[in-house]
């Protein structure tokens, strides 16, 4: 099985060296590049195949949030795992709204980080327990949606909603439903507009609350 190709983006060289030292002995993970700024990330992606971008938020020239938005638009096959010290729900929800696959804090263990990289590379979502708790807290703050709101959804929108709730990326949803990632994104936007939610987290909350997924 081919090694997972990882791009490490963080503005602290000593931190990058530590992560590279941790991962370089593994046969299932390959560091194909390291970047200090968002602009460097984009430049590397233009020249290399990358499965997982391990992305910090606080970077010079172009921060991780803006960088993530560009990656998801221009390099949809590269999955983003946010690796940050920021645990503020504003950053977490903003990154999830953009469409990143996962979010772990820099306090996480090396074992969990490796597990997160593998999970993200497989097209699934991963959040460390602290981030998952923040998401759960956000769920409790959201106003309850009308019980019959799902009646306004089309059959295709319900199919997309189910897969979003399972943590699938646009690319993976498209593969399953035989539609383009761009069409999936259109369905996502329509779902958010109809259900009056703002991101994938809230779509997932809605799907579970109304038993669209178990």
N, C-alpha and C positions, 0 to 999 in steps of 0.2 A: 504494500500500500504506500502511495506517495506521501512524503512528508508534508505537513501543513506549512505553507509559506506565510511567514509573519513579518509585518512591518511594524517596528517599534517607534512611536513618536512621543517624545518627552523632552522638555527643554533643559533637564538636568543630566549632564553627561555621566556623573557618578551613578545616578539611578539607572540609566540605560546600560551601563557596564554591568551593574548587578543583575539585571534581568537577562542580559545576554549570557552572562556566566551561568545563570540558572538553567537556561534553555539549551545552551549549545551542545551539551552532552546527550541530549535526547535525539533519538533517531527518527521520531515521529513529528518533530517540529524543526523547521529551518528558518532562521532569521535571515531574510533576504535584503534587509536594509534598516537603517535607523535614521531618524530625522529629529531636528531640534525645533523646526518651525512648521507651520501648516503648509507654507509654500514648498518646503522641501518634501513633504509628504506627497503632494500632488505631482511633483517632478519625478519622484521615485515610482509612483503608480503608473505614470505614462510610459515607463521603460521596463517594468517588471510585472509578472503575474503575482498577485498577492491574495491569499485566501482570507487572512484576518489582519485588520489594522488595529493594533493595540494603541489607543489614542488617549492622550492626556487632554484636559480642557484648557489649562493655563499655559499657553505658548505665545511667543512673540510673533510679530508681523501679522499672523492670522490665527485666531484662537481655535480651539478644538471644535466648538460649536459650528463656526463658519466652515471649517475644514470638513466636518462630517457632512454638512449639507452638499458640498461640492462632490465629495466622494460618492455619495448615494446617487447623485445625478449623473456623474460621468463614469463611475466605475462600479456599477451595481453588483458585480460578481465579488467584490471585496467587502466582506462583512466587518462591521465595526464593533469592537469591544472597548467601551470607555473604561479607562484605568486611571482613576483620579482620587485625589484626597478630598474632593468636594462631595459632601453628603447632603447638601442643601437640596430640598425637593424641587426648587425652581430649576436647578441645573439638571437634575434627574429627569423631570418631566419634559423639559425642553429637548433634551437629547432623545427621549423616547418619541416625542412628537415629530422630530426630524426623521426618525426611523432606524436608529441604531439597534443592533441585535442584543446588546447586553451592556451591563454596567457593574463594575466591581470597584471596591475601594482599595487604596494602596496598603491598607492594614490587613488585607486578605492573606491567607497562607499561600505558599508556593504550590501546594497540592491543589487548592481551589482554583488558583489562577490557571494552572495547566488544564484542569477540568473545564473551566470556562472557555478557554481557547478551543478545545476539542469540540465542545458543544456548539459554539458559534460557527466553527468551520463546517459543521454538519448542517447548518442552516436553521438551527433552533435558537431560542433565546436563553440568556442566562443572567441572573441578577443575584448578587451576594445577599445574605440575609438582611443586612442593614438597609440596603436599597429596596429589597422586597417589602420591608416593613414600612418604608416611606411611601411606597406605592399603595400599600394597604391602607395607610392613614388617609391618603388622598381619596381612596374609594369611599371612605366613610363620610368625607366632606361633600361628596357630589350629591346633588339633589336626585331623588328617586325619579326615574323616567316612568312615563305612563305604561301600564301593563299591556296595553294593546298597540304599542308603538311598532312592534314587529309586523303588524298587518300592512304597513305602508311599504315594506321592503319587498323588492323583487326576489324571485327565486335565486338568481345569480348573486344578488347582494347578500342573501342569507348564506350562500355557499362561501363567499369571500369572508364574511363575518366569522363563520365557524373556524376558518383557517387562520385568520388574524388572531382569534382567541387562543389558538394552539401555538402561537408564537412564530408562525411561518413568515418568511420574508416575501416581498413582492415577487421575486424571481421564482421562489419555490411554489407560491400560490399559482403563478402563471403556468408553471410546468404541470401542476396537478389538474388545472382547469382548462389547459390548452388555450390560454389567452396570453397576451403580451404583458410584461411588467407594467407598461404604461397604462394599459386597460385596467389592471388591478389597482393601480394608484387612483385612477378615476373613480372606481367603485368605492375605494376607501374614503375619498373626499365626499362622495355622495352619501355614504353611510354616516359620516360625521355631521354633515349638514342636516340630514333627516332626523338623526337621533339627538342632535344638539350636544354633541361631545366634541372634544378638541384633539384627541390623540388615540394611539393604539391601546394605551392603558385603559382609557375609558370605554373604548369599544369592547375590550375584553371583559371589563366589569359588567357592561350591559349584557353581553352574551351569556355570562354565567348567571346573572341575576334573573334573566328571563328564560333560563334553561334551554337556550339555543345550543349550548354545549354543556356537557355534564361536568 
